[in-house]
Amino acid sequence: MSPDTTETSRRSFLQRAGGATVATASVASLAGCGGNGGDGSDGSDGDDGEDGEDGEDGTDGDDMTSLRYGRGAHSSTLDPQNTTSGEVAKVTNQAYEGLIAFQPGEASLTESLATDWSLDGDSVTLTLREGVSFHDGSEFTADDFIATYRRFVDDDYEYHFEDSSVYGPFTLGNWIDSVEAPGDYELSITLTQTYAPFLRNLAMFAAVVISQDAIEGDANLGEEMVGTGPFQLETLDDANNRIRLTAFDDYWGEAPNVDEVLFLTRGQNSTRAQALVEEELDIIDGLDPDSMQIIEGSDTAENRTATGINIGYMAFNLSRVEAFRDRRVRRAISYAIDTQAIVENIYSGIATQADQPIPPALFGHNDDISPYEYDPEQAQSLLDEAGYGDGFSFSLTTFQNPRGYNPAPLPTAETIRSNLSEVGIEVSIDDRQFSDYLTYTSQGSHDATLAGWYTDNADPDNFCYVLLHPQTDVPEGQDWVSWDTEGFNTSNNAAWANSEYMSVVEEAQRTTNQEDRAELYREAAQIAHDEAPWVFIDYADEVRGVSNRVSNYTVAAIGGPFLEAVELE
């Protein structure tokens, strides 16, 4: 988006791309997504204004069916290859599609742009869907996936995106040796090794297919979306933290049941909940117990929950703070923080205590592990043993905006500060808007940070490898890696590099039998628990507030939100 404008119209892009001009409704609403490297979501802390100037639903008064989705933070990019943020994916998943998809509300795979596929060792073949159009009018073929893949990870490609996110390597780049198109609707992929989760990676939001014409043309994919999905971008309004999508007339599948989707930002949980019950919004997320009570007492909306596949945690940055390199200090802090009180008193009713990287809903979760008990005496003993009996200080970086895995980040941080003061550790809280938080932590500037992760593919690898493996060379005899090491995986915000753990996780990737993989992940989970690179805080339910006029909406822990299926009275 140019600095002298606050809206990007799809019409101007279609004209440049040679597509048909589409009339746009006059709106004053709408918004996008973020991730590492400055592409985070800029949510406000309060209400950001009315939904529209002309009509109550943000339209110009035309008889359109408008689905209004309220969230806690705005997105500052629409590029799925330039983000680690779920706020981006909520929007891009409506406009882009991958070769494979997840069944709504399930972990099973289903057809999308590919109609058939096979994985045999290091060989993957896919048959692609014919008769699919991109939003710019071009036809989808195998070349579009190849251009998308190369833009993400191939330094030799003229159109390689240098600012692509950390998703590039662990989704595709580390595993693909070559991609060929035997025909317009065939793909043949050779992997660098047997990699069990690969097909699931193809269903992740970061692996969606972008138009080759857009990649190699003059499209600004941070502000424009050129996919094959059921909705297309109509208006991006960063000034008001809003986005408007409209139904794509040439969509290959069933047409959406609503004419448009409005993504609207309400930074405060209570403000968002009140807007729902007052029928200004139709679906909202990022709820905490207090805002759920607002909805519970209304006759216009209801709370809906589903089992989550996520984790909330506090990561120690071993690269930055020398004290954190001592396992005794990390374990001491784990004993000193009352995670049970955080879960029961702050996240009351929507989360359970965490004890390992793998959530309970995934295979490989180790049922024999228990959370660290709140034990200040044990904590003090370990600190004394490690030579930190008189305490030390560090800064705890957190986000201000609610996240599903941490719906109340500031009260959580304040509880941690209070708990640690009892064992002589002084904590200063560094709270940031979500976009700033993502940029800051992706650069390794934090001492410690509150963080969390939603599953991308319902596989333990998406937690164990993505979040706790450095994915680069580690000095011998060292269990941490410097943040500026070439190839370092910045989603490992602890900079932890335990060789035993890494070896087990790598073996699990090469193992195809699920029970054998599960046993390896149980072993990895035990190592992570004992070594404590994180304070394991919670596993949260997926919670949404939904208007009574909404039907066919599925609360999903993977993929989505699946808004094309939603119907409105």
Disulfide bonds with the S-S distance in Angstrom:
none
